[in-house]
Amino acid sequence: MRCSRIAAQAVAAAEPGRGGEGVGVVDAEVQEMRTQVHSWVGWVSVATVLVLSTGVCPSGQCASPITWDRTFGGRGDDGADSVWVTRDGGYVVAGHTSSKGAGSWDVWVLRLSPAGDLLWDRTFGGEGFDAAYSVAETKDGGYIVGGITREKGARGSDGDDALVLRLDARGELLWQRRFGGAGRDGIRCVRQTSDGGYIAAGSTYSGGEDARGAWVLKLGPDGKVQWQRTYGGLSSVYAMEAGDGGYLLGGWTDEGICVTKLDEEGHVSWRRVLGERGRVPSIVRTRDGDWLVATDQPATVAKLSRSGKVLWRREVDEQASAPVLAAELASRGYIIVAPDTRQGSGQRNVSLLALTKSGEVLGLTW
């Protein structure tokens, strides 16, 4: 059975009291590292989580950074699509499973200890197709999960609908919400907002030609829609609060990969195109109030000002064809995670690059 690794989702934010999406642990040298990055994921027959420690090695001759790895799953099609570092240093993982549960695919949520041991796992879904693409810890220690469902709903259609699940700290379901129309709709990213509600981003194909594309929903604490907007010609896979009451989206248009700034009601403030192709799997708000944006195909990192001006842009790996991830080091710049097919013996390997605050590459960490 082939096992494609979901490796180094991030060298993550294990700072006490803070969570960040990604996989990772930090050593004493980089305790102040923070990140909010969307996971790099491979479709897998068995879900494997591989955790890395961090350090800088300009010569590129460091020992293996693997701290531990764990494999979860059965004989079916199981995979992880999102990982979040919890406040206690553990991890919550979300994806899909056909090895257990009620349907052909079910939403699968796993809670791991800091050492990678399974604390609990839960499945959610019916007889059809259900999958999770995003998970995050909430302020009360619970979790918010976003994805898709292909169960028959009130509209009597078998098309995909967006699915949002709210879980308590033990993984028990508090509520679930389903959104969508007659077409294919889904959530790719969901986060709790500072007002206790949630921002969810994905795509919709249920409207007319001018109402298809990126789809953003602002939900209240109870999961009910406060507002929703569609952005024709834009596809979105990442969303986060911008810190000024608005939101930042990562996605792509016909022009290329882009970052879009929304105001507090979801209206577009500005949009910046950063490349001709690829995706935006990682956006990090830096300590100076700007934005660090990582893109793929090829692996590139750009620094944007609060007004959307491109301050600098660096191509860090022309051979990377999967998402790259970014994190900020308090005193030394940034760490970039990118798959690297030129090193190691596996089909997918991982390189970590150190950059200065001005975007200059310092060296290969592993």
C-alpha positions in Angstrom: 0.0 0.0 0.0 1.6 3.3 -1.1 1.8 6.0 1.5 2.4 9.5 0.3 3.7 11.7 3.1 2.0 14.8 4.2 5.3 16.2 5.2 6.3 19.4 7.1 3.0 21.2 6.9 4.9 23.9 8.7 7.6 24.5 11.2 4.7 25.5 13.3 3.7 28.0 16.0 4.1 26.0 19.2 4.5 29.2 21.3 2.6 28.8 24.6 -1.0 29.9 24.2 -0.9 30.2 20.5 -1.9 27.8 17.7 -1.1 27.8 14.1 -2.1 25.6 11.2 0.6 23.2 10.0 2.8 20.4 11.4 5.9 21.1 13.4 7.6 21.5 16.7 10.1 24.2 17.7 13.4 23.8 19.5 14.7 26.3 22.1 16.4 28.3 19.4 13.2 29.4 17.7 10.6 29.5 20.5 9.1 32.8 19.1 8.3 31.3 15.7 4.7 31.9 14.6 2.8 30.9 11.5 -0.7 30.7 10.1 -0.3 28.5 7.0 -2.5 26.3 5.0 -1.3 22.7 4.9 0.6 21.1 2.0 -1.2 17.8 1.4 -0.8 14.7 -0.8 -3.7 12.4 -1.6 -2.9 9.3 0.4 -4.1 5.8 0.9 -3.0 6.1 4.6 -2.7 9.4 6.5 0.8 10.0 7.6 1.9 13.0 9.7 5.7 13.8 9.8 6.9 16.4 12.3 10.1 18.4 12.0 12.2 20.3 14.4 14.0 23.5 13.2 17.4 25.1 13.0 19.6 26.8 10.5 22.3 25.0 8.6 23.9 27.2 5.9 26.1 24.3 4.7 23.0 22.2 4.1 24.6 19.3 6.0 22.3 18.9 9.0 21.1 15.8 10.6 17.6 14.6 9.8 15.0 17.0 11.3 12.4 14.3 11.7 11.2 14.3 15.3 8.5 11.6 14.9 6.1 10.3 12.3 2.8 8.5 12.7 0.5 6.7 10.3 -3.2 6.4 10.8 -5.8 4.6 8.7 -7.1 1.3 7.5 -7.6 -0.6 4.3 -9.6 2.2 2.7 -8.9 5.6 1.2 -7.8 7.8 4.2 -6.0 11.1 4.1 -5.3 14.3 5.9 -5.9 17.7 4.4 -5.3 20.1 7.2 -3.3 20.2 10.5 -3.4 22.8 13.3 -1.0 23.1 16.2 -3.0 23.3 19.4 -2.3 25.5 22.4 -1.0 22.5 24.4 1.6 21.7 21.7 -0.4 18.8 20.2 -2.2 18.7 16.9 -5.7 18.4 15.4 -5.9 16.8 11.9 -8.8 16.8 9.5 -9.4 14.9 6.3 -11.4 12.0 5.1 -11.7 8.2 5.6 -13.4 5.3 3.9 -12.0 2.8 6.4 -14.6 3.7 9.0 -17.7 5.7 9.3 -21.1 5.6 7.5 -20.4 6.5 3.9 -18.1 6.1 1.0 -16.0 9.0 2.5 -16.6 10.5 5.9 -15.1 13.6 7.5 -12.3 12.4 9.8 -10.9 14.5 12.7 -8.0 13.2 14.8 -6.5 14.7 18.0 -2.9 14.0 18.6 -0.6 14.6 21.6 2.7 16.6 21.2 4.4 13.2 20.7 2.0 12.2 18.0 0.0 9.7 19.9 -3.7 9.4 19.0 -5.9 10.9 21.8 -9.2 10.5 19.9 -10.7 10.5 16.5 -14.2 11.2 15.2 -16.0 10.6 11.9 -18.9 12.7 10.6 -21.1 12.1 7.6 -23.9 10.0 6.0 -24.1 7.4 3.3 -22.6 9.7 0.6 -19.4 11.6 0.3 -18.1 13.9 3.0 -14.6 15.4 3.5 -12.8 18.1 5.5 -10.3 20.4 4.0 -9.7 22.8 6.9 -9.5 22.7 10.7 -8.6 25.2 13.3 -8.7 25.4 17.1 -11.2 27.9 18.6 -10.8 30.1 21.6 -12.6 27.7 24.0 -10.4 24.8 23.0 -12.8 23.3 20.6 -12.5 23.1 16.8 -14.0 24.5 13.6 -14.0 22.3 10.5 -14.8 23.1 6.9 -15.3 20.9 3.9 -17.9 19.5 1.5 -20.8 17.1 1.7 -22.5 15.2 -1.1 -25.5 14.0 0.9 -29.0 14.6 -0.4 -30.3 17.8 1.2 -33.6 19.7 1.2 -33.0 20.8 -2.4 -32.9 17.1 -3.4 -29.6 17.4 -5.3 -26.6 15.2 -5.1 -24.2 18.0 -5.9 -21.5 19.1 -3.4 -22.5 21.5 -0.6 -20.3 23.5 1.8 -20.1 21.9 5.2 -19.0 23.6 8.5 -18.8 21.6 11.8 -18.3 23.0 15.3 -16.7 20.5 17.7 -16.0 20.8 21.4 -12.6 20.0 23.0 -13.4 16.2 23.0 -14.4 16.2 19.3 -18.2 16.0 20.0 -20.4 17.8 17.5 -21.9 21.0 18.8 -23.5 22.1 15.5 -23.2 21.7 11.8 -24.2 23.9 8.9 -24.7 23.2 5.3 -24.6 25.9 2.6 -25.0 25.8 -1.2 -27.3 25.5 -4.1 -27.8 23.2 -7.1 -24.2 23.3 -8.2 -20.9 22.3 -6.7 -20.0 24.3 -3.6 -17.4 23.8 -0.9 -15.3 25.3 1.9 -11.5 25.2 1.6 -10.6 27.3 4.6 -12.4 28.3 7.8 -11.1 30.4 10.8 -12.6 31.8 14.0 -12.7 35.6 13.9 -12.0 38.0 16.8 -15.7 38.6 17.3 -16.3 34.9 18.1 -17.7 34.1 14.6 -16.0 32.5 11.6 -14.8 33.4 8.2 -15.1 30.7 5.6 -13.7 30.7 2.0 -14.2 28.3 -0.9 -16.0 28.2 -4.2 -19.5 28.1 -5.6 -20.9 27.0 -8.9 -24.6 27.4 -8.0 -25.2 30.9 -9.4 -25.2 32.4 -12.9 -22.0 33.1 -14.8 -21.4 36.3 -12.8 -22.0 34.5 -9.5 -19.5 31.7 -9.8 -16.1 31.6 -8.4 -14.6 32.4 -4.9 -17.2 32.3 -2.2 -16.7 33.9 1.3 -19.2 33.5 4.1 -19.0 35.4 7.4 -20.7 33.3 10.1 -21.8 34.2 13.6 -20.8 32.2 16.7 -23.8 29.9 16.1 -22.8 29.3 12.4 -25.6 31.3 10.9 -24.7 33.4 7.9 -24.1 37.2 8.6 -23.1 37.9 5.0 -21.8 36.1 2.0 -20.2 37.3 -1.2 -19.1 35.7 -4.5 -16.2 37.0 -6.6 -16.6 36.0 -10.2 -13.3 35.0 -12.0 -11.6 34.5 -8.6 -10.9 31.1 -7.0 -10.0 31.2 -3.3 -8.4 28.6 -1.1 -7.2 30.7 1.9 -8.8 33.3 4.1 -7.8 35.1 7.3 -8.5 38.2 9.3 -6.4 41.2 8.2 -6.2 42.8 11.6 -8.2 46.0 10.6 -11.6 44.5 10.6 -11.3 43.2 7.1 -10.0 39.9 5.5 -7.3 38.6 3.2 -7.9 36.0 0.5 -5.4 33.9 -1.3 -6.3 32.4 -4.7 -6.0 32.9 -8.4 -7.7 34.6 -11.4 -7.3 34.2 -15.1 -4.4 36.7 -14.7 -2.6 34.5 -12.3 -2.2 33.9 -8.5 -3.3 36.8 -6.4 -4.0 38.2 -2.9 -7.3 40.1 -2.4 -8.1 42.4 0.5 -11.7 42.7 1.7 -13.3 45.2 4.0 -15.4 44.2 7.0 -18.4 43.6 4.8 -16.6 41.6 2.2 -16.2 44.3 -0.5 -12.9 44.3 -2.4 -10.4 46.9 -1.2 -7.5 45.9 -3.5 -6.1 42.9 -5.4 -2.5 42.1 -6.3 -1.5 39.5 -8.9 1.8 37.9 -8.0 2.5 35.4 -10.8 1.1 33.8 -13.9 0.2 30.4 -12.4 0.1 28.5 -9.1 -1.7 28.9 -5.8 -1.4 30.8 -2.5 -1.2 28.2 0.2 0.3 30.5 2.9 -0.2 34.0 4.1 1.5 35.2 7.3 1.0 38.6 8.9 4.4 39.9 10.0 5.3 41.8 13.1 5.6 45.0 11.2 2.0 44.8 10.0 2.9 43.7 6.4 2.1 40.3 4.8 4.4 37.4 3.8 2.8 35.5 0.9 4.1 32.1 -0.2 3.1 30.8 -3.7 3.8 27.6 -5.6 4.7 26.7 -9.2 7.4 27.9 -8.8 8.0 28.3 -5.1 8.0 32.1 -4.5 7.7 34.3 -1.5 6.6 38.0 -1.6 6.3 40.7 1.0 3.3 42.9 0.7 2.6 46.2 2.5 -0.7 46.8 4.3 -1.9 48.7 1.2 -1.0 45.8 -1.1 2.3 47.2 -2.5 4.8 44.5 -3.4 7.9 45.3 -1.3 10.0 42.4 -2.6 9.5 39.1 -4.4 11.9 36.1 -4.4 11.8 32.8 -6.2 13.1 30.2 -3.8 12.8 27.0 -5.7 12.0 26.8 -9.4 11.4 23.0 -9.2 8.8 23.0 -6.5 5.4 22.2 -7.9 3.4 21.8 -4.6 2.6 24.6 -2.1 5.3 26.2 0.0 4.8 27.4 3.5 6.2 30.4 5.4 6.8 31.3 9.1 8.4 34.3 10.7 11.4 34.2 13.1 11.3 37.0 15.6 14.9 38.1 15.2 16.3 36.5 12.0 13.8 36.8 9.2 11.7 33.9 7.8 11.7 30.2 7.3 10.3 28.8 4.0 9.1 25.1 3.6 9.1 23.7 0.1 9.0 20.2 -1.4 12.3 19.3 -3.1 12.5 16.4 -5.6 16.3 16.8 -5.9 17.3 15.5 -2.5 16.7 12.3 -0.6 15.3 9.0 -1.8 11.6 9.6 -1.5 9.1 10.8 -4.1 8.4 13.9 -2.0 11.1 15.4 0.2 11.2 18.7 2.1 13.6 21.6 2.0 13.6 24.5 4.6 15.1 27.8 3.5 16.1 30.7 5.8 15.5 34.2 4.4 16.4 37.6 5.8 13.7 40.2 6.4 14.6 41.7 3.1 14.1 38.4 1.3 17.7 37.3 0.8 18.2 33.6 0.9 20.6 32.7 3.8 20.9 29.0 3.1 19.3 25.5 3.1 18.3 24.3 6.6 17.8 20.7 5.6 
